[in-house]
Amino acid sequence: MEKQIIKTDKAPAPIGPYNQAVKAGNTLYISGQVAIDPATNEVKKGDVTEETHLVMKNLQAILTEAGYSFGDVVKSTIFIMDMNDFGKINEVYGSYLDGNYPARETVQVAGLPKGVNVEIAMIAVK
């Protein structure tokens, strides 16, 4: 099976030895995205709602670059710093989906890259 690396300047550049996404066959594996502005590569920390919107926009840019959409997402993983933010994150996350929701888990973690409050990874299939 051929592996295709997906890159777009409409999402932040990787901050380590990984790619934004990898397509293998009909499956797209998107690396966890955090609230980094792709135009400046600067972290936009602050309100968890704003962070989550930026994360979802970064995910959308990667999906679009690969020819996918949120409707193709079959699995999401959400990492959050504070489970008390679950409701806010869930509301923003759900606003980007059309009701055809993927499988998902949400995990509270001890820390995230760059001190952000939320990170989301996705798997999409066509």
N, CA and C of each residue as an Amber inpcrd file, in Angstrom:
protein
   378
   0.8490000  -1.1730000   0.0000000   0.0000000   0.0000000   0.0000000
   0.8990000   1.2430000   0.0000000   0.5610000   2.1640000  -0.8670000
   1.3250000   3.4010000  -0.9740000   0.9360000   4.3800000   0.1320000
   1.9320000   5.0640000   0.6440000   1.7230000   6.0590000   1.6980000
   1.9530000   7.4380000   1.0870000   1.0000000   8.3450000   1.2780000
   1.1100000   9.7060000   0.7480000   1.1280000  10.6910000   1.9070000
   2.1160000  11.5680000   1.9240000   2.2240000  12.5980000   2.9500000
   1.3650000  13.7940000   2.5360000   0.5460000  14.2660000   3.4440000
  -0.3260000  15.4240000   3.1940000   0.2620000  16.6300000   3.9200000
   0.4470000  17.7200000   3.1680000   0.9680000  18.9660000   3.7250000
   0.1690000  20.1360000   3.1680000  -0.1270000  21.0920000   4.0270000
  -0.7590000  22.3280000   3.5830000  -0.2440000  23.4850000   4.4280000
  -0.0950000  24.6390000   3.8060000   0.3110000  25.8220000   4.5620000
  -0.8860000  26.4930000   5.2310000  -2.0800000  25.9240000   5.0380000
  -3.2990000  26.4410000   5.6850000  -3.5110000  25.8310000   7.0720000
  -2.5730000  24.9700000   7.4750000  -2.5550000  24.3880000   8.8270000
  -1.1270000  24.5490000   9.3380000  -0.9330000  24.5210000  10.6490000
   0.4150000  24.7420000  11.1840000   1.4080000  23.6630000  10.7680000
   2.6370000  24.0940000  10.5880000   3.7140000  23.1520000  10.2930000
   3.9540000  22.2760000  11.5210000   4.3500000  21.0290000  11.3170000
   4.6360000  20.1630000  12.4570000   5.7100000  20.7540000  13.3670000
   5.5860000  20.5050000  14.6690000   6.5650000  21.0130000  15.6320000
   7.4910000  19.9030000  16.1080000   7.5330000  18.8180000  15.3410000
   8.3870000  17.6810000  15.6660000   8.5430000  16.7880000  14.4560000
   9.1140000  15.5960000  14.6480000   9.3540000  14.6860000  13.5290000
   8.0890000  13.8960000  13.1500000   7.1170000  14.5850000  12.5690000
   5.8810000  13.9630000  12.0990000   5.3110000  14.8140000  10.9840000
   4.2850000  14.3210000  10.3120000   3.5980000  15.0430000   9.2470000
   2.2130000  15.4610000   9.7070000   1.6400000  16.4510000   9.0170000
   0.2780000  16.8670000   9.3350000  -0.6790000  15.7010000   9.1800000
  -0.4990000  14.9380000   8.0980000  -1.3580000  13.7840000   7.8640000
  -0.6590000  12.8140000   6.9200000  -1.1060000  11.5680000   6.9830000
  -0.6160000  10.5290000   6.0840000  -1.8320000   9.7940000   5.5410000
  -1.8650000   9.6450000   4.2200000  -2.9350000   8.8890000   3.5760000
  -2.3780000   7.5230000   3.2020000  -3.0460000   6.4790000   3.6370000
  -2.6720000   5.1090000   3.3060000  -3.9110000   4.4450000   2.7280000
  -3.8800000   4.1220000   1.4400000  -5.0740000   3.6050000   0.7830000
  -6.1460000   4.6770000   0.7990000  -7.3260000   4.3460000   1.2980000
  -8.4320000   5.3060000   1.3810000  -8.5550000   5.9410000   2.7560000
  -7.5720000   5.6770000   3.6150000  -7.6450000   6.1590000   4.9940000
  -6.6630000   7.3030000   5.2070000  -7.1580000   8.3600000   5.8420000
  -6.3460000   9.5290000   6.1650000  -6.1620000   9.6030000   7.6700000
  -4.9160000   9.6190000   8.1090000  -4.5720000   9.7180000   9.5240000
  -4.0380000  11.1260000   9.7690000  -4.7620000  11.9130000  10.5560000
  -4.3560000  13.2950000  10.8210000  -3.7400000  13.3760000  12.2050000
  -2.5390000  13.9190000  12.2620000  -1.8540000  14.1190000  13.5430000
  -2.6410000  15.0850000  14.4100000  -2.4660000  14.9590000  15.7100000
  -3.1330000  15.8590000  16.6400000  -2.8130000  17.3060000  16.3240000
  -3.8470000  18.1120000  16.2930000  -3.6970000  19.5400000  16.0150000
  -3.9880000  20.3330000  17.2820000  -3.2020000  21.3870000  17.4750000
  -3.3960000  22.2950000  18.5980000  -3.6410000  23.6970000  18.0560000
  -3.8810000  24.6340000  18.9460000  -4.2340000  26.0030000  18.5620000
  -3.0000000  26.8010000  18.1400000  -2.5000000  26.4800000  16.9620000
  -1.4000000  27.2350000  16.3660000  -1.9390000  27.8980000  15.1160000
  -1.7130000  29.1990000  14.9970000  -2.1380000  29.9620000  13.8310000
  -1.2060000  29.6060000  12.6690000  -1.7280000  29.0450000  11.5790000
  -0.8560000  28.6380000  10.4840000  -0.1580000  29.8090000   9.7910000
  -0.7140000  31.0010000   9.8740000  -0.1080000  32.1640000   9.2330000
   1.1700000  32.6080000   9.9520000   1.1970000  32.4210000  11.2740000
   2.3440000  32.8990000  12.0590000   3.1170000  31.7690000  12.7390000
   2.5230000  30.5920000  12.7810000   3.0630000  29.4500000  13.5280000
   3.2070000  29.7680000  15.0150000   2.3820000  30.6980000  15.4950000
   2.3710000  31.0670000  16.9110000   1.1740000  30.4260000  17.6010000
   1.3870000  30.0150000  18.8360000   0.3220000  29.4310000  19.6480000
  -0.6800000  30.5180000  20.0220000  -1.9530000  30.1740000  19.9380000
  -3.0400000  31.0790000  20.3340000  -3.6970000  30.5060000  21.5790000
  -3.0260000  30.6530000  22.7230000  -3.5580000  30.1460000  23.9870000
  -4.5670000  31.1210000  24.5550000  -5.4630000  30.5870000  25.3460000
  -6.4250000  31.4490000  26.0090000  -7.7210000  30.7200000  26.2350000
  -8.7990000  31.3200000  25.7630000 -10.1220000  30.7560000  25.9230000
 -10.2150000  29.4130000  25.1960000 -10.6790000  28.3770000  25.8750000
 -10.7350000  27.0370000  25.2920000 -11.6710000  26.9830000  24.0850000
 -12.6930000  27.8230000  24.0670000 -13.5950000  27.8740000  22.9140000
 -12.8560000  28.3700000  21.6800000 -12.1050000  29.4430000  21.8260000
 -11.3160000  29.9820000  20.7020000 -10.2640000  28.9790000  20.2510000
  -9.5990000  28.3370000  21.2100000  -8.5970000  27.3290000  20.8710000
  -9.2260000  26.1990000  20.0610000 -10.3890000  25.7380000  20.4930000
 -11.0340000  24.6180000  19.8090000 -11.4490000  24.9990000  18.4000000
 -11.9510000  26.2180000  18.2030000 -12.2810000  26.6730000  16.8420000
 -11.0370000  26.6360000  15.9550000  -9.9080000  27.1120000  16.4470000
  -8.6850000  27.1180000  15.6440000  -8.2270000  25.6900000  15.3470000
  -8.3190000  24.8130000  16.3220000  -7.9590000  23.4050000  16.1060000
  -8.8420000  22.8130000  15.0020000 -10.1370000  23.0490000  15.0650000
 -11.0500000  22.4930000  14.0630000 -10.7910000  23.0930000  12.6820000
 -10.4530000  24.3620000  12.6090000 -10.1140000  24.9820000  11.3180000
  -8.8340000  24.3790000  10.7550000  -7.8700000  24.0960000  11.6190000
  -6.6310000  23.4580000  11.1620000  -6.9210000  22.0420000  10.6470000
  -7.7520000  21.2990000  11.3550000  -8.1400000  19.9660000  10.9020000
  -8.8750000  20.0340000   9.5650000  -9.7690000  21.0090000   9.4410000
 -10.5250000  21.1750000   8.2020000  -9.6000000  21.4710000   7.0250000
  -8.5740000  22.2920000   7.2420000  -7.6220000  22.6130000   6.1770000
  -6.8820000  21.3650000   5.7100000  -6.5160000  20.5120000   6.6370000
  -5.8080000  19.2730000   6.2860000  -6.7540000  18.3250000   5.5550000
  -7.9630000  18.1740000   6.0570000  -8.9480000  17.3430000   5.3720000
  -9.1580000  17.8260000   3.9350000  -9.3370000  19.1170000   3.7590000
  -9.5720000  19.6960000   2.4410000  -8.3880000  19.4440000   1.5090000
  -7.1910000  19.6500000   2.0090000  -5.9850000  19.4250000   1.2050000
  -5.9370000  17.9880000   0.6890000  -6.4040000  17.0450000   1.4890000
  -6.3660000  15.6330000   1.1190000  -7.6010000  15.2010000   0.3160000
  -8.5670000  16.1260000   0.1360000  -9.7820000  15.7860000  -0.6020000
 -10.8470000  15.1230000   0.2520000 -10.8040000  15.3620000   1.5450000
 -11.7610000  14.7960000   2.4940000 -12.5570000  15.9320000   3.1430000
 -13.5470000  15.5480000   3.9420000 -14.3280000  16.5250000   4.7060000
 -14.6030000  15.9380000   6.0890000 -15.2000000  16.7380000   6.9560000
 -15.5660000  16.2280000   8.2820000 -16.5440000  15.0600000   8.1730000
 -17.3150000  15.0050000   7.1050000 -18.2410000  13.9020000   6.8980000
 -17.5450000  12.5610000   6.6750000 -16.2710000  12.6010000   6.3140000
 -15.4880000  11.3810000   6.0910000 -14.7870000  10.8890000   7.3510000
 -14.8260000  11.6770000   8.4190000 -14.1200000  11.3170000   9.6520000
 -14.8500000  10.1730000  10.3470000 -14.0930000   9.1050000  10.6560000
 -14.6810000   7.9440000  11.3350000 -14.2420000   7.8390000  12.7930000
 -13.1790000   8.5660000  13.1590000 -12.6390000   8.4550000  14.5210000
 -11.9510000   9.7500000  14.9010000 -12.2370000  10.2360000  16.0880000
 -11.5650000  11.4130000  16.6460000 -11.0540000  11.0690000  18.0370000
  -9.9450000  11.6800000  18.3870000  -9.4360000  11.6000000  19.7470000
  -9.2220000  13.0280000  20.2260000  -9.8090000  13.3530000  21.3650000
  -9.6790000  14.6920000  21.9320000  -8.9270000  14.5830000  23.2510000
  -7.8620000  15.3590000  23.3580000  -7.0830000  15.4420000  24.5900000
  -7.3370000  16.8150000  25.1920000  -7.7310000  16.8610000  26.4630000
  -7.9950000  18.1440000  27.1050000  -7.2700000  18.2130000  28.4450000
  -6.9340000  19.4280000  28.8150000  -6.2360000  19.6490000  30.0810000
  -7.1840000  19.5900000  31.2770000  -8.4300000  20.0240000  31.0800000
  -9.3690000  20.1250000  32.1930000 -10.7300000  19.5920000  31.7590000
 -11.1730000  18.5130000  32.3630000 -12.4560000  17.9090000  32.0030000
 -13.6190000  18.8720000  32.2280000 -13.4190000  19.9090000  33.0150000
 -14.4620000  20.9280000  33.1930000 -14.7170000  21.7070000  31.9080000
 -13.7780000  21.6600000  30.9520000 -13.9430000  22.3280000  29.6590000
 -14.6390000  21.4460000  28.6350000 -14.9750000  20.2230000  29.0120000
 -15.5610000  19.2640000  28.0730000 -16.7660000  19.8370000  27.3320000
 -17.6870000  20.4660000  28.0450000 -18.9040000  21.0020000  27.4310000
 -18.6050000  22.0490000  26.3680000 -17.6970000  22.9640000  26.6620000
 -17.3390000  24.0190000  25.7000000 -16.6810000  23.4190000  24.4630000
 -15.7500000  22.4950000  24.6820000 -15.0490000  21.8560000  23.5650000
 -16.0370000  21.0500000  22.7320000 -16.9040000  20.3110000  23.3920000
 -17.8870000  19.4760000  22.7100000 -18.8190000  20.3140000  21.8430000
 -19.2240000  21.4730000  22.3440000 -20.1190000  22.3470000  21.5830000
 -19.4550000  22.8310000  20.2990000 -18.2100000  23.2880000  20.4020000
 -17.4940000  23.7610000  19.2120000 -17.2570000  22.6000000  18.2540000
 -16.7470000  21.4900000  18.7650000 -16.4680000  20.3070000  17.9490000
 -17.7240000  19.8970000  17.1690000 -18.8360000  19.7930000  17.8530000
 -20.0850000  19.3770000  17.2180000 -20.5810000  20.3390000  16.1590000
 -20.2490000  21.6200000  16.2850000 -20.7180000  22.6120000  15.3160000
 -20.0610000  22.4490000  13.9450000 -18.9630000  21.7200000  13.8680000
 -18.2710000  21.4940000  12.5940000 -18.7460000  20.2100000  11.9060000
 -19.5360000  19.4190000  12.5860000 -19.9970000  18.1420000  12.0490000
 -21.4660000  18.2370000  11.6780000 -21.8840000  17.4110000  10.7280000
 -23.2450000  17.5070000  10.2110000 -24.2210000  16.5130000  10.8300000
 -23.8600000  15.9230000  11.9400000 -24.7280000  14.9420000  12.5780000
 -24.2910000  13.5130000  12.2860000 -23.4570000  13.3340000  11.2900000
 -22.8850000  12.0370000  10.9580000 -21.6120000  11.8790000  11.7940000
 -21.7960000  11.7410000  13.1100000 -20.6840000  11.8170000  14.0460000
 -19.7690000  10.5970000  13.9970000 -18.4680000  10.8370000  14.1430000
 -17.5220000   9.7170000  14.2040000 -17.4740000   9.1070000  15.6000000
 -16.8220000   7.9640000  15.7000000 -16.4970000   7.4170000  17.0160000
 -15.4950000   8.3700000  17.6570000 -15.4480000   8.3800000  18.9930000
 -14.5700000   9.3570000  19.6440000 -14.2950000   8.9780000  21.0750000
 -13.1340000   9.4000000  21.5520000 -12.8710000   9.3940000  22.9830000
 -12.3110000  10.7510000  23.3510000 -12.5540000  11.1420000  24.5880000
 -12.0210000  12.3830000  25.1320000 -11.2760000  12.0280000  26.4070000
 -10.0320000  12.4830000  26.4910000  -9.1660000  12.0990000  27.5900000
  -8.5750000  13.3500000  28.2400000  -8.6550000  13.4360000  29.5520000
  -7.9650000  14.5090000  30.2710000  -6.5100000  14.0840000  30.4500000
  -5.6020000  15.0100000  30.1460000  -4.1740000  14.7080000  30.2080000
  -3.4690000  15.6670000  31.1640000  -2.2490000  15.3190000  31.5280000
  -1.4670000  16.1420000  32.4570000  -0.8050000  17.3210000  31.7640000
  -0.6390000  17.2450000  30.4550000  -0.0040000  18.3320000  29.7240000
  -0.1530000  18.1310000  28.2350000  -0.1070000  19.2450000  27.4890000
  -0.1830000  19.2160000  26.0340000   0.9250000  20.1020000  25.4620000
   1.3160000  19.8690000  24.1960000   2.3720000  20.6750000  23.5880000
   2.0610000  22.1760000  23.6570000   3.0890000  22.9490000  23.9130000
   3.0010000  24.4190000  23.9220000   2.0480000  24.9610000  24.9810000
   1.6450000  24.1270000  25.9460000   0.7860000  24.5850000  27.0220000
  -0.6490000  24.8720000  26.6230000  -1.1100000  24.3070000  25.5080000
  -2.4820000  24.5420000  25.0560000  -3.4690000  23.7480000  25.9090000
  -4.7510000  24.0250000  25.6980000  -5.8100000  23.3830000  26.4740000
  -6.4650000  22.1960000  25.7820000  -6.2950000  22.0850000  24.4530000
  -6.9850000  21.0290000  23.7050000  -6.1450000  20.6060000  22.4990000
  -6.1840000  19.3150000  22.1980000  -5.5580000  18.7490000  20.9900000
  -6.5310000  17.7190000  20.4400000  -6.7000000  17.7280000  19.1100000
  -7.6200000  16.7900000  18.4700000  -6.9140000  16.1080000  17.2960000
  -7.0410000  14.7870000  17.2280000  -6.5410000  13.9850000  16.1100000
  -7.7350000  13.3020000  15.4530000  -7.6130000  12.9960000  14.1510000
  -8.7230000  12.3750000  13.4370000  -8.2420000  11.3180000  12.4590000
  -9.1510000  10.4030000  12.1510000  -8.9670000   9.4180000  11.0850000
 -10.1840000   9.5320000  10.1820000  -9.9360000   9.6420000   8.8690000
 -11.0280000   9.7600000   7.8900000 -10.8700000   8.6650000   6.8340000
 -11.9950000   8.2170000   6.2950000 -11.9900000   7.1760000   5.2750000
 -12.9530000   7.5630000   4.1610000 -12.5310000   7.3040000   2.9200000
 -13.4100000   7.5180000   1.7530000 -13.7210000   6.1880000   1.1410000
